[in-house]
Every structure is written in C-alpha cells, then in structure tokens.
C-alpha cells in the first residue's frame, strides 16, 4: 500500500512539473511572438519616418535628422537596437515637437495619410513594447522559482530580456493619434 502512495505522489509531482514546463514553454512562445510584433512595429515606424523624410515635405534639416535616425534604426545590430530606436524617438520628437510641423505635412499632397500613418506607427510601438515586456516579466517570474531551476524546466532557452527604449511619442503626433 505504501508503494502505491509513493507511485501516486511521484505521478502527481511529474504531472505538476510537466504542467509547469508547458506553461514556461507557452510563455517563451508568447515572448517570441510579441518580439516579432514589436520588431514589425519598429520597422513600420522607421519605414514611415524614412518615407516622410524623403518626401520633400519637411525642411532639409528636419529631413536629414529624421532620415539618418530612421536609417540607423533599420540597420542597427541587435545589441545596438534599443539605442538606435531611442534615437529615432528623439528625432521624431525634435522634428514633430510642434503641431505646426504636423500641419505642414498634412497640408502637402498625400500628407494627411502620411501624418495619420506616422501617428499610428508612433502610437503602436509603446503598446507592442509593453506586451513584449509583460511576457518577459511573466517568464522571468516563473523561471525564478526553485522548482524550475532545480529540475531545469527551462531547458536551454535563453533568459528572456526586456526591450528598453525611449518610446515617448512627439506631443503633436500623440494629439493627432488620439484625436
């Protein structure tokens, strides 16, 4: 009878560990998909900024600043990506800090659509980053448990890293996105 209880206890522990490993695997899958979504939003923001910089709507100095920051963000290596994306955010704030610059863009042919597309891209980046960082936070919390470490339930999966960047939108575009 004692042997039966030991077997039942081992099976229950095995089921629990299996469930925990599955949960951790789902969290890692969620991190991968949220990172892909974040990368897509960052690429979209850089592409729209680069298009706008080369459209001739902005003054030459603003075009150069915006183009160089967008180009650097698109070409950045993974270890420098956060810095390059933060610099693009700063360039967007410098160029579109005042609503008159946004109005100039909107007044140009096709400018209404370009301003709206940029406002949406700028608004979606913080949301995508927040979803990714929330998934990372959840996986890190689970990986800190002793049972996960002792039984190596994370396998060979790399430790999840949050994506930290300056993603504050320009005031004029944030007003446009919400309005």
Phi and psi in degrees as GROMACS dihedral restraints (atoms count N, CA, C in turn):
[ dihedral_restraints ]
;  ai    aj    ak    al  type     phi  dphi    fc
    3     4     5     6     1   -63.4    20    10
    4     5     6     7     1   -38.7    20    10
    6     7     8     9     1   -62.2    20    10
    7     8     9    10     1   -38.0    20    10
    9    10    11    12     1   -62.5    20    10
   10    11    12    13     1   -44.0    20    10
   12    13    14    15     1   -65.9    20    10
   13    14    15    16     1   -35.7    20    10
   15    16    17    18     1   -66.0    20    10
   16    17    18    19     1   -43.4    20    10
   18    19    20    21     1   -63.4    20    10
   19    20    21    22     1   -43.8    20    10
   21    22    23    24     1   -61.9    20    10
   22    23    24    25     1   -43.8    20    10
   24    25    26    27     1   -63.1    20    10
   25    26    27    28     1   -41.8    20    10
   27    28    29    30     1   -65.8    20    10
   28    29    30    31     1   -38.7    20    10
   30    31    32    33     1   -65.4    20    10
   31    32    33    34     1   -43.5    20    10
   33    34    35    36     1   -63.3    20    10
   34    35    36    37     1   -42.0    20    10
   36    37    38    39     1   -63.5    20    10
   37    38    39    40     1   -42.4    20    10
   39    40    41    42     1   -61.6    20    10
   40    41    42    43     1   -42.7    20    10
   42    43    44    45     1   -63.6    20    10
   43    44    45    46     1   -43.8    20    10
   45    46    47    48     1   -62.6    20    10
   46    47    48    49     1   -44.9    20    10
   48    49    50    51     1   -65.7    20    10
   49    50    51    52     1   -37.7    20    10
   51    52    53    54     1   -64.3    20    10
   52    53    54    55     1   -42.0    20    10
   54    55    56    57     1   -63.2    20    10
   55    56    57    58     1   -42.1    20    10
   57    58    59    60     1   -64.7    20    10
   58    59    60    61     1   -42.1    20    10
   60    61    62    63     1   -63.7    20    10
   61    62    63    64     1   -39.8    20    10
   63    64    65    66     1   -64.4    20    10
   64    65    66    67     1   -40.5    20    10
   66    67    68    69     1   -63.0    20    10
   67    68    69    70     1   -43.1    20    10
   69    70    71    72     1   -63.9    20    10
   70    71    72    73     1   -39.5    20    10
   72    73    74    75     1   -63.4    20    10
   73    74    75    76     1   -41.6    20    10
   75    76    77    78     1   -64.0    20    10
   76    77    78    79     1   -38.0    20    10
   78    79    80    81     1   -65.0    20    10
   79    80    81    82     1   -40.2    20    10
   81    82    83    84     1   -66.7    20    10
   82    83    84    85     1   -36.0    20    10
   84    85    86    87     1   -65.3    20    10
   85    86    87    88     1   -40.8    20    10
   87    88    89    90     1   -63.8    20    10
   88    89    90    91     1   -37.8    20    10
   90    91    92    93     1   -63.0    20    10
   91    92    93    94     1   -44.9    20    10
   93    94    95    96     1   -61.1    20    10
   94    95    96    97     1   -44.6    20    10
   96    97    98    99     1   -71.6    20    10
   97    98    99   100     1   -36.7    20    10
   99   100   101   102     1   -69.9    20    10
  100   101   102   103     1   -32.4    20    10
  102   103   104   105     1   -68.7    20    10
  103   104   105   106     1   -38.5    20    10
  105   106   107   108     1   -63.9    20    10
  106   107   108   109     1   -40.5    20    10
  108   109   110   111     1   -66.0    20    10
  109   110   111   112     1   -40.4    20    10
  111   112   113   114     1   -63.2    20    10
  112   113   114   115     1   -45.8    20    10
  114   115   116   117     1   -59.0    20    10
  115   116   117   118     1   -40.8    20    10
  117   118   119   120     1   -64.4    20    10
  118   119   120   121     1   -41.9    20    10
  120   121   122   123     1   -68.6    20    10
  121   122   123   124     1   -38.3    20    10
  123   124   125   126     1   -65.9    20    10
  124   125   126   127     1   -41.1    20    10
  126   127   128   129     1   -65.1    20    10
  127   128   129   130     1   -40.9    20    10
  129   130   131   132     1   -62.8    20    10
  130   131   132   133     1   -45.3    20    10
  132   133   134   135     1   -61.1    20    10
  133   134   135   136     1   -45.4    20    10
  135   136   137   138     1   -65.1    20    10
  136   137   138   139     1   -39.2    20    10
  138   139   140   141     1   -66.2    20    10
  139   140   141   142     1   -44.1    20    10
  141   142   143   144     1   -65.0    20    10
  142   143   144   145     1   -41.4    20    10
  144   145   146   147     1   -64.0    20    10
  145   146   147   148     1   -40.5    20    10
  147   148   149   150     1   -66.8    20    10
  148   149   150   151     1   -41.8    20    10
  150   151   152   153     1   -59.8    20    10
  151   152   153   154     1   -45.6    20    10
  153   154   155   156     1   -64.9    20    10
  154   155   156   157     1   -37.3    20    10
  156   157   158   159     1   -66.2    20    10
  157   158   159   160     1   -31.6    20    10
  159   160   161   162     1   -96.2    20    10
  160   161   162   163     1     2.2    20    10
  162   163   164   165     1   -77.5    20    10
  163   164   165   166     1   -17.2    20    10
  165   166   167   168     1    86.4    20    10
  166   167   168   169     1     3.1    20    10
  168   169   170   171     1   -78.3    20    10
  169   170   171   172     1   -36.7    20    10
  171   172   173   174     1   -85.4    20    10
  172   173   174   175     1   160.1    20    10
  174   175   176   177     1   -68.1    20    10
  175   176   177   178     1   157.6    20    10
  177   178   179   180     1   -56.6    20    10
  178   179   180   181     1   -40.8    20    10
  180   181   182   183     1   -65.0    20    10
  181   182   183   184     1   -45.3    20    10
  183   184   185   186     1   -64.4    20    10
  184   185   186   187     1   -38.8    20    10
  186   187   188   189     1   -61.4    20    10
  187   188   189   190     1   -43.2    20    10
  189   190   191   192     1   -65.9    20    10
  190   191   192   193     1   -46.2    20    10
  192   193   194   195     1   -59.9    20    10
  193   194   195   196     1   -47.6    20    10
  195   196   197   198     1   -68.0    20    10
  196   197   198   199     1   -42.9    20    10
  198   199   200   201     1   -62.9    20    10
  199   200   201   202     1   -46.7    20    10
  201   202   203   204     1   -64.0    20    10
  202   203   204   205     1   -40.3    20    10
  204   205   206   207     1   -67.4    20    10
  205   206   207   208     1   -41.8    20    10
  207   208   209   210     1   -66.7    20    10
  208   209   210   211     1   -41.8    20    10
  210   211   212   213     1   -63.9    20    10
  211   212   213   214     1   -43.2    20    10
  213   214   215   216     1   -63.2    20    10
  214   215   216   217     1   -38.3    20    10
  216   217   218   219     1   -66.3    20    10
  217   218   219   220     1   -39.1    20    10
  219   220   221   222     1   -71.4    20    10
  220   221   222   223     1   -30.2    20    10
  222   223   224   225     1   -98.7    20    10
  223   224   225   226     1    -2.3    20    10
  225   226   227   228     1   -65.0    20    10
  226   227   228   229     1   141.0    20    10
  228   229   230   231     1   -70.1    20    10
  229   230   231   232     1   159.1    20    10
  231   232   233   234     1   -57.0    20    10
  232   233   234   235     1   -40.4    20    10
  234   235   236   237     1   -72.6    20    10
  235   236   237   238     1   -14.6    20    10
  237   238   239   240     1  -111.2    20    10
  238   239   240   241     1     6.1    20    10
  240   241   242   243     1   -65.0    20    10
  241   242   243   244     1   -42.6    20    10
  243   244   245   246     1   -61.3    20    10
  244   245   246   247     1   -41.3    20    10
  246   247   248   249     1   -67.2    20    10
  247   248   249   250     1   -44.6    20    10
  249   250   251   252     1   -64.0    20    10
  250   251   252   253     1   -39.8    20    10
  252   253   254   255     1   -68.9    20    10
  253   254   255   256     1   -36.3    20    10
  255   256   257   258     1   -64.1    20    10
  256   257   258   259     1   -39.8    20    10
  258   259   260   261     1   -66.2    20    10
  259   260   261   262     1   -34.4    20    10
  261   262   263   264     1   -65.7    20    10
  262   263   264   265     1   -40.3    20    10
  264   265   266   267     1   -60.5    20    10
  265   266   267   268     1   -42.2    20    10
  267   268   269   270     1   -66.2    20    10
  268   269   270   271     1   -39.9    20    10
  270   271   272   273     1   -65.0    20    10
  271   272   273   274     1   -40.7    20    10
  273   274   275   276     1   -62.1    20    10
  274   275   276   277     1   -40.7    20    10
  276   277   278   279     1   -66.5    20    10
  277   278   279   280     1   -36.6    20    10
  279   280   281   282     1   -67.7    20    10
  280   281   282   283     1   -41.5    20    10
  282   283   284   285     1   -78.2    20    10
  283   284   285   286     1   -41.3    20    10
  285   286   287   288     1  -111.1    20    10
  286   287   288   289     1    32.0    20    10
  288   289   290   291     1   -69.2    20    10
  289   290   291   292     1   -29.8    20    10
  291   292   293   294     1  -108.7    20    10
  292   293   294   295     1   144.5    20    10
  294   295   296   297     1   -69.8    20    10
  295   296   297   298     1   -20.6    20    10
  297   298   299   300     1   -66.0    20    10
  298   299   300   301     1   -31.6    20    10
  300   301   302   303     1   -66.8    20    10
  301   302   303   304     1   -40.3    20    10
  303   304   305   306     1   -65.8    20    10
  304   305   306   307     1   -39.0    20    10
  306   307   308   309     1   -64.7    20    10
  307   308   309   310     1   -36.8    20    10
  309   310   311   312     1   -63.1    20    10
  310   311   312   313     1   -41.9    20    10
  312   313   314   315     1   -63.8    20    10
  313   314   315   316     1   -45.1    20    10
  315   316   317   318     1   -63.9    20    10
  316   317   318   319     1   -30.9    20    10
  318   319   320   321     1   -74.3    20    10
  319   320   321   322     1   -23.1    20    10
  321   322   323   324     1   -71.9    20    10
  322   323   324   325     1   155.8    20    10
  324   325   326   327     1   -60.1    20    10
  325   326   327   328     1   125.6    20    10
  327   328   329   330     1    78.2    20    10
  328   329   330   331     1     3.1    20    10
  330   331   332   333     1   -72.2    20    10
  331   332   333   334     1   -31.7    20    10
  333   334   335   336     1   -59.6    20    10
  334   335   336   337     1   -46.3    20    10
  336   337   338   339     1   -66.9    20    10
  337   338   339   340     1   -39.8    20    10
  339   340   341   342     1   -65.5    20    10
  340   341   342   343     1   -42.5    20    10
  342   343   344   345     1   -65.0    20    10
  343   344   345   346     1   -40.9    20    10
  345   346   347   348     1   -66.2    20    10
  346   347   348   349     1   -41.8    20    10
  348   349   350   351     1   -64.9    20    10
  349   350   351   352     1   -40.8    20    10
  351   352   353   354     1   -66.9    20    10
  352   353   354   355     1   -40.8    20    10
  354   355   356   357     1   -61.7    20    10
  355   356   357   358     1   -41.4    20    10
  357   358   359   360     1   -66.9    20    10
  358   359   360   361     1   -42.2    20    10
  360   361   362   363     1   -63.7    20    10
  361   362   363   364     1   -41.3    20    10
  363   364   365   366     1   -67.5    20    10
  364   365   366   367     1   -34.3    20    10
  366   367   368   369     1   -74.4    20    10
  367   368   369   370     1   -32.5    20    10
  369   370   371   372     1   -78.1    20    10
  370   371   372   373     1   -25.7    20    10
  372   373   374   375     1   -60.8    20    10
  373   374   375   376     1   -49.4    20    10
  375   376   377   378     1   -62.4    20    10
  376   377   378   379     1   -34.1    20    10
  378   379   380   381     1   -65.6    20    10
  379   380   381   382     1   -46.2    20    10
  381   382   383   384     1   -63.5    20    10
  382   383   384   385     1   -39.1    20    10
  384   385   386   387     1   -66.7    20    10
  385   386   387   388     1   -38.8    20    10
  387   388   389   390     1   -65.1    20    10
  388   389   390   391     1   -43.0    20    10
  390   391   392   393     1   -61.1    20    10
  391   392   393   394     1   -43.6    20    10
  393   394   395   396     1   -64.0    20    10
  394   395   396   397     1   -47.9    20    10
  396   397   398   399     1   -66.6    20    10
  397   398   399   400     1   -31.3    20    10
  399   400   401   402     1   -65.5    20    10
  400   401   402   403     1   -41.1    20    10
  402   403   404   405     1   -65.1    20    10
  403   404   405   406     1   -40.8    20    10
  405   406   407   408     1   -62.6    20    10
  406   407   408   409     1   -44.1    20    10
  408   409   410   411     1   -61.2    20    10
  409   410   411   412     1   -42.6    20    10
  411   412   413   414     1   -65.2    20    10
  412   413   414   415     1   -42.5    20    10
  414   415   416   417     1   -66.7    20    10
  415   416   417   418     1   -40.4    20    10
  417   418   419   420     1   -62.7    20    10
  418   419   420   421     1   -41.3    20    10
  420   421   422   423     1   -61.9    20    10
  421   422   423   424     1   -42.8    20    10
  423   424   425   426     1   -68.8    20    10
  424   425   426   427     1   -39.3    20    10
  426   427   428   429     1   -68.6    20    10
  427   428   429   430     1   -18.8    20    10
  429   430   431   432     1   -77.2    20    10
  430   431   432   433     1   -16.0    20    10
  432   433   434   435     1   -65.4    20    10
  433   434   435   436     1   144.2    20    10
  435   436   437   438     1   -59.0    20    10
  436   437   438   439     1   -42.3    20    10
  438   439   440   441     1   -60.4    20    10
  439   440   441   442     1   -35.5    20    10
  441   442   443   444     1   -69.3    20    10
  442   443   444   445     1   -41.4    20    10
  444   445   446   447     1   -71.3    20    10
  445   446   447   448     1   -46.4    20    10
  447   448   449   450     1   -63.3    20    10
  448   449   450   451     1   -42.8    20    10
  450   451   452   453     1   -94.6    20    10
  451   452   453   454     1     5.1    20    10
  453   454   455   456     1    51.5    20    10
  454   455   456   457     1    48.8    20    10
  456   457   458   459     1   -71.9    20    10
  457   458   459   460     1   -18.2    20    10
  459   460   461   462     1   -79.4    20    10
  460   461   462   463     1   -10.1    20    10
  462   463   464   465     1    63.3    20    10
  463   464   465   466     1  -132.8    20    10
  465   466   467   468     1  -105.1    20    10
  466   467   468   469     1    14.6    20    10
  468   469   470   471     1   -65.3    20    10
  469   470   471   472     1   135.6    20    10
  471   472   473   474     1   -66.8    20    10
  472   473   474   475     1   153.2    20    10
  474   475   476   477     1   -66.0    20    10
  475   476   477   478     1   128.4    20    10
  477   478   479   480     1   -69.1    20    10
  478   479   480   481     1   138.7    20    10
  480   481   482   483     1  -115.9    20    10
  481   482   483   484     1   136.1    20    10
  483   484   485   486     1   -74.9    20    10
  484   485   486   487     1   158.2    20    10
  486   487   488   489     1  -104.4    20    10
  487   488   489   490     1   106.8    20    10
  489   490   491   492     1  -105.2    20    10
  490   491   492   493     1   122.0    20    10
  492   493   494   495     1  -154.8    20    10
  493   494   495   496     1   165.1    20    10
  495   496   497   498     1   -83.1    20    10
  496   497   498   499     1   112.5    20    10
  498   499   500   501     1  -123.8    20    10
  499   500   501   502     1    23.8    20    10
  501   502   503   504     1   -69.3    20    10
  502   503   504   505     1   124.0    20    10
  504   505   506   507     1   -76.9    20    10
  505   506   507   508     1   156.7    20    10
  507   508   509   510     1   -61.5    20    10
  508   509   510   511     1   141.5    20    10
  510   511   512   513     1   -57.4    20    10
  511   512   513   514     1   -42.8    20    10
  513   514   515   516     1   -66.1    20    10
  514   515   516   517     1   -36.5    20    10
  516   517   518   519     1   -78.0    20    10
  517   518   519   520     1   -33.8    20    10
  519   520   521   522     1   -64.7    20    10
  520   521   522   523     1   -40.4    20    10
  522   523   524   525     1   -63.0    20    10
  523   524   525   526     1   -40.0    20    10
  525   526   527   528     1   -67.8    20    10
  526   527   528   529     1   -37.9    20    10
  528   529   530   531     1   -69.5    20    10
  529   530   531   532     1   -33.9    20    10
  531   532   533   534     1   -88.6    20    10
  532   533   534   535     1   -18.8    20    10
